[in-house]
Structure formats: structure tokens, C-alpha cells
């Protein structure tokens, strides 16, 4: 501690219970020492006081201001809990008193019994939380506390909720009773024992003239009584009642009956109920009932609701026929009914009346989307109505016009219509227009400006230029340039003419406004001649010059490898495949293997020589790997094979025995075939061993072959019976024996060989098979074929026998499912061995993209859509069509497999129309719905959120993103988070104001897709690109333990200078940390450097601040730490104090001291046991250690 600063004091006149010690700080020091030095000195001063001391700062104007320290906040208010399906939603209001320091976070406590709550989670500065870690049918109790820089305040009120599964229809109403009146029967009942989890909205009344003969009579709102009037006295009526909720009708109640009689009754319904809206009020007027039931009316009961038929009790009023309801909100529609009550009881309700209170009307807003379309000496204007009519119907529109360099003048006032044709104009002159709307309150602001230049009538376009015909393999590709003139009307189509002789072309095709055409209906070696003409809305123009080409069949890349299969072992996946059906006319030189951990997202793993198998040893047990293979020849790389997957596991064993061994005799030959074992024991099958003998059970090893499923034994003698079995071999060893089979080769005719060249061609739900016959055997010709089919390679079942044909179409298949086929030939001897296996997936063009939306920006429009069903073949791209007239769109862009696109370079004020189509290997699917938007220079929705990332844990996914590059000119209010289990099943998951979201309660192994959109006061902007994540078990069970995190520097209560500040700390977790982030507001986070020991730099301004740090582990568990600091221009801290502890640290920023004029302090020592003056006393003003 440095030398103390001495103070002077004086004894004050005696007061009843206090003495005052005055001391003065040497003000002269401020005159000789720099402001920053004195501020630094004062920042460390402390006054040593005794228990019960009370400090006041005394200004040189003889005023006294208590220096108060912050306290704990009060409890959050109005906590409410609402149960849902597997979740409970909490909402609350902030504390009425924050204790003098900003609220930093809220802590949520939960329990299974009232008063038994324990810590659940801390959340940032929000007033809502969705608890997804609950079980349906269990009641949960909650309390919430608020925390500021001083600490955690008291708990809120307790709220409870019981999550429940989706609603069902309600139960039967209970205790139905019927009470007879004069030509009336009053029904009363109790609600069902269960509303099915959905509020009851109505009741249905059933009535009949005999017991059990009830039929539907009427439907009423959610009330528990009904009066059936107009009945015949003396006749017995039977009733039943059912309850209705949003799901549907429940079962009928017990039956009740009554016989109306003619004594005094309840009054009739009030008549002619009318509701008149006002500003913040609705005035009701009605007429008394036409019948008071024979007893004077005593009062009226008013019912109100927010939906038709949903009225509930509002108030009772005395014998008046008017009532003003002032408990309403402008803009909300209210529905009313009124009933009358006499000594007998309450009568039926009146007619329903509704009204919508609203603020006083104003002039309307500006018309929207004004566009101008030129004609011959005319300009046609169209626009949309204003977004608000000001609360008064629009009666007129005013048209303003100008030419270049002039100001708009009013040229017309028209009725309530959305178009206007301005005639008698001069062609070639540009005219500029604006439109305003008028209602009974006056004229509103003008619309955007639109312009057009009238032109003379259009003509057909000129001839296309530069036609070129380029030959390919069974194709001719045509390209050309647009005509030098479109005739004054946009080109809509081109017409293709073709012939096999020069000058004899006839129409071949009519296409859209594109400059290329591929003719695939051609024969290699034949010369084709072409001409092209252009069409617009006026008609067809002249043809282009003639061009010709002769298609030929060049060498191509090979086809896709076939029948790729993956067999997982211990830390290995063994791949095997068949060569492509076509090598493209050039020998295959290599194969490329692609791998990934997400289906469809593969990257190159290895390039192999011309082999048909590969073992991947760089894998992890428990992780599923996806593979595809391509073939390469001198031309290049061919398409990828089918996708195969495998999940390596430990605990390997020998494989199970081969299945369904079959022996087929031939001439001096026995052909063996078999199916793969049902299990490879966790290690890839490398070989099969063939055992042969001439007696049953006497087999010995004949041959060892690779991973194949057939073997021709040519070491046999005709007439001798041979016995066989087969074993499978993997890295662990050999399996048990297969079934034993035998065959006797004979001279002469035998079963046919396998069919050759089997090809499977997929269609829409179909597969067409073609093959070549086996080599002809004149001694026993082929009489038929048998087709076998399965959904797994090597595991096929009998399908259909055929005659002596070489083609078959398999129908009724599922698009997207891979089917495997072999074919066998049959002759008089028997069935021969199977052909090579082929496979393919039936498919058709994709379905239509869903929910296309167009979002306007400044000079751009962003469109977004839901992914199209692929109908059996993955979607590879999307095509965007655009036009300026509804129903007339043309192709403007081809994209990859995305679900959003921003169309730039557009003209503000022009409405653009869009449609989108998906493309797969089969072709282009049907187009989406049409969406339109008009770009505008004013405020717009935000742009796309950036850098969306999804991190998966065990049962959780943590999302983080960055704010959009542009907020559209209006601050971002929140973000909408979308989730789905496929690209085309997105639904709203949550709305958040932060840049992250923790999504819990997920199913491990299921892939979830996410997108985020930003929302401002204009509306919701476009969604971000999709990201996907797959939660998976950690191997340690579900990790629910939060990490720990600590901020080491700066310390709590520190006084800091404004500007960059380095924050450091440490963190730990029982499994492993994913990342550490810091924030200055608890909403916007930035990543720190390091995890266990971390550091980050933040920028602080002059104010009181809370610094936040949070740690996230691999399971998505999050823990947050905070420190409160004060930032000033020179690093000082404002003085404060109230009933302080023994060692009081008083710090003051120089600017505060100067502004408050603090010159001395008053020490007030209270002692209950003594009321005498304390006398003079020395004290020390020294530096705080």
C-alpha cells in the first residue's frame, strides 16, 4: 500500500443520532496533476470505515447525494408454461427491478413436483425458452431467476405444464340433462372427461322423436347449455350431444329426454344486435326480445369472442339496450352475442354481430409496382393497390405524366381501377408516369416512376444469322445468332427445318428463345440439311442460310461400372464391380474410386489400374462409407457407377457357408453356381474353395477361386457321378461347408450355356431386359428363358418363365429402387447357368419444385423453393424461367442442385414472373408454381444469412451463422430456422434473435437438413443454402454434462479504457470441447482462439458492459460465463456506495468528479447504543491494495 493521503475534519453540531466527520480532498492537486494521472490515482483510493458507516459525496454546492451500489434483481414476473407434443414452452416478463445493473442472463429450474425444482439451463437475454427434454404425460414444474452483475436474484412464481401427444377427438359430454319449458327444452351437460388434447370449439346437438332415433339437429359454440325452442308442448323429445375440437367429432353423450309444457319460460333472444366499431371501442345496440317468456326481463348478458361462434361470457348489464366495450384492440375483429334473463333464467342468444375497431382513417399509401407498356402512340399503365388504404376504401387514382426534363402534371383522375391507357402520344418520345391513390381522407403519396416509349406496330423478325451445323455421334448440334431485328416484338421461338437433300427442308421442331438445338433423331453417315426461322408475337420471319452436317460415331468415354458392391470388415471395406457394358470404343486403362461419409457427397479416394476390386483400409469402425467407381479410357473418365455403402465393424469371424450350391452337368463338364454367404463375418470374402469327390462325403479340395459365384469343372469324365461342396474364405479363415450337390456329365445334348449380353434399360416404373441367346446347340435347342430378379446383388428370387424370346419388360417397379437381374436358358435337358448380373434403377423426370417464392430487393429478385421429388434419379440441376408477363416465361439460368437464386441486374418497378424446373438424368420435370415480384429501391427484406454451419453431437445439432451482408435498410428483428429430414420437407423449427441455435432431442443416425432466413420489419428474406448434419452416438452414451468455462481476464468489476480489449480464460469438458466463443451482448458471438486455454479480442465503448464467454462440447452442451466491467475514456470507474462493508473501495472518473463538484465526503456512523457525539477522529485515505 502506498502512503496514505491525509484528510482534514471538523466536529459538527450535535444531532440526535449521528456525528459527521468532514474531510476535504486536496483540490489543488487537480490543478497541478494531469487529468489522467489524477483519474488513475482516484481509481485506487479506498476509505477505511467501521461497521455501519454510511458514505455520502458532498459537492461544493452543499448538496448531498448518496452513492448507491447495485443490488440483486427482483424475480422475473408472470412465468407461464404451455405443454406441447414432447416439449414445454416457457414465457416470462423481466423483473420489475433490475437492481441498478442490466440483467445478464436467466436461469431456469425444473422439477417433477411442486417446489422440487433444480437447475436446468441458463439462457441469454431472452424471455422465452422451449424445453425439449421432457416426456409426454409427465407434469413439470418450473421457476426462473434473473442474474445481473451482482448475482442471481430470487425465483419467479412457479408454473407447470404437462406435455402431451398429438390431439384426438374429445370424449363424450357427461351428465346430459333435459329440462322442459313452454315449447322449449333446456339442455345442460358437463364437458367430456378429456378434450383429446385440443380445446373444444363446438358441441353438436342430436334430436329425435323416439329413444335411440336421434339425428343431427344443430351445432353450437363451446357452451354447456342449449335451449331448443319452437317445440310442441306435450310431445317427448330425445337428445344426445357430442363435443367437437380441431380433430373432429367425439362420441355421443348419454341420452336425455323431456316433454315441453306451457308455464312461464325464459325470454326470447334479443333482436337486431348491431356492433359499431370505433377507435379502441365497439358499441353494441339491440332490441328487447319479442317475447319475455311471461316474466319481466331482469338483465342482459353479453358474450364476446375472437372467432365466429366462439363467444364466451364478457359482462352482465342492467335493463339497457346498448353497451360500449372499451376492452378491445384496434385491428382485431370481435364477435358478439347477447342474451336476456328473467326470473325463469337466461334466454337464447341473439344474432351474432361483429366489428373491427380501428384508428381514424388516413389517406392511402402509395400504389405499388407501377409499370408502363408502350404501344403504337399509346402507353398502358398497370399497378397494384397500396399496401394500406388508410382505413378508408380507395375511391380514385390520379395519373401524373411528364417528358424528359419536365415535372409531372396531373393528366387524369380515374375510378378505383388498376390500369390506364394513355393515348394520342408521339412515337419515339419517352413518357414518365406516377400514380397516387385517393380515399375519403384525401390523396396519398405517389407511386414509383415508370416510363415507356411508344413505337410503331411490330413486324415479324428478320432471318437468324450465322447458322452452323456440328456433327456428333447420332446427333447434329445447330447454333446461330439472333436476327439483326426482332421486328419490334421480342422473339418467342425458333423453328427448325430439316431435309436429307439441299433446299428441300421441312419443319422439324419449334423451340423456345434459345440459340442452339440438338437434333438426336439422325442416323450416322447420313447428311442432313438445316434452315432456321425466328418467330415473335406478330409471326414467323424469313429462314436463315442453309447449313449441313453428317453425324458420325466417335470414340467416347466408357460407360459406368456395373454392380458395385461393398462388403465391410474390421476396419476395411472391400469393393468389387463389373466392367462397363461399353468401353466407348477405347480400352479401359484405369478405375477411379470415390468415397464419402454422406450419400451423394463423394470425393476421389484412389486411382487404380484395370482391376475389378479394391479394399479400402483407411476406414473407422462404426462409420458408414459410401462409394462409387468410374472407368477411364484414352478419351476420359466415364460416368459413376451405382452407389454402394459399408459400415466396418470389429469382432470378425469366419464367414457363414455359401448358399444354394447347384451343379449342372454338361458334356465332359459340370458347372457349379452358388450364392454369397449371408454374413462375411466382418471381414471381406477373398476366395471360395471347391471340393470334389466321386462318393458322397468323400470330397477333397479341387480348386481355390476368387470372390466369384460360379466354377466350370472340366476335369470330369462322362458317365461318372461327382459330388461337390464349397466353402468361403475371409481374412479370419474358411467357413463351414455349403450344401452337397452332385451331377453326372454325359455325352450328347446338355443344358444350354448362359445367355449373353444381358442389358437392363430403366424406364418410368419399368425395366426392359434384352439379351443374346447362348451358342446354338443343334442337339437340344433353347425352348425358353427364366428371368430372376432381386433387390440385392447375388440374392435373387424366381420371377417369371418366358418363351423363346430375347426381351422382357418388367413393370410396376418402384422408381429409385435398384433391381438386379439374371436370365437362364432352358432346353429339353434342363435349365442352364445364369447370365452375368445386371442392375439399374427405374426413374422418370423429377416432380415439380414446391412453394416457389419471389422476394424483391433493390435491382434484384431472390427466388427460393422446396426441392423437387427426384422420382428415382437424383436431381442434378434446376432451370430458372423468367418473364415480364404472367404465363410467358423463358429459360434464363441453369443452376446446380440448390434451392435459391438471386436474379440481379433487374429494373426497379418492373414485375418479373418466375418458374423453376428440376432436371435429372431422365430429363426436365414439370415446372413449379409461378411467383412474381417487383424490385424496389426502398427498404426490402434482408439478404441471405451467411456461413450457416451445423455441428452434430449425440442427439443434438448446433447451428451457427453470420448476419446477412445487407439488412434491407431495416434492422434485423430475428431469424427463422427451418428443418427437415429431406431437402424437400423443410418446416419452421424455431425463431431466434441470436446467431446460433441448439436443436436437441434428435434421433442419432438420421440426417437433418437446415436453412435460416433473416426477418426485418419488411418481412422474411430468402433462406440460406441448405446444410446437413447427422447426430450419432458418442460411444459413451448420451452426454448431458455441460462443459465448464471461466473468464480469467479482465476480472469482474474491472475499470477498463475504451477500445480493443483482450479476454482470456480456460475451459474443460468430460468428453471434449468443440469451440469457445465470446460476445459483448449475449446475442452476437465470435470464435475465440483455442479451447482449453483461450483468448479473444473484443472492442468496448464507454459504458457499463457484460462480457460473455461460452463453451460448447461435441454433444452440443453449452455453458456460459460472464464478467461485468466498466469502460471509460481514461479507464476510471464512477463512485458509488450504500451501507458499505468495512473496507470501501471508492473509485471516481475525473469527469464525474468535475461534473458533480465533489469536494468532500460525509461519514455517518450510526450507533443504536450511543447517541453522543464521537468527537474528533483521524482516518486514512489510502490506495486499495
JOWO-V874924 format. One record per helix or strand. SS is the DSSP state (H for helix, E for strand). FROM is the first residue (numbers start at 1). TO is the last residue. Records with the same first field share a line. If there is no record, write none. Layout:
SS=FROM-TO ; FROM-TO
This chain:
E=5-5 ; 11-11 ; 20-24 ; 45-48 ; 53-59 ; 64-66 ; 77-83 ; 88-93 ; 105-111 ; 118-123 ; 128-131 ; 139-147 ; 152-155 ; 159-162 ; 174-180 ; 185-190 ; 202-208 ; 215-220 ; 225-228 ; 236-244 ; 249-252 ; 256-259 ; 271-277 ; 282-287 ; 297-305 ; 312-317 ; 322-325 ; 333-342 ; 346-349 ; 353-356 ; 368-374 ; 379-384 ; 394-403 ; 409-414 ; 419-422 ; 430-439 ; 442-446 ; 450-453 ; 465-471 ; 476-481 ; 491-499 ; 506-511 ; 516-519 ; 527-536 ; 540-543 ; 547-550 ; 562-568 ; 573-578 ; 590-598 ; 601-608 ; 613-616 ; 624-632 ; 637-637 ; 644-647 ; 659-666 ; 669-675 ; 687-693 ; 700-705 ; 710-713 ; 721-729 ; 734-734 ; 741-744 ; 756-762 ; 767-772 ; 784-792 ; 795-802 ; 807-810 ; 818-826 ; 831-831 ; 838-841 ; 850-856 ; 861-866 ; 877-885 ; 888-895 ; 900-903 ; 911-919 ; 924-924 ; 931-934 ; 946-952 ; 957-962 ; 972-980 ; 987-992 ; 996-999 ; 1007-1016 ; 1020-1023 ; 1027-1030 ; 1044-1049 ; 1055-1057 ; 1059-1068 ; 1073-1079 ; 1085-1087 ; 1089-1089 ; 1093-1100 ; 1103-1113 ; 1118-1128 ; 1143-1145 ; 1158-1165 ; 1181-1183
H=28-32 ; 35-43 ; 1150-1156
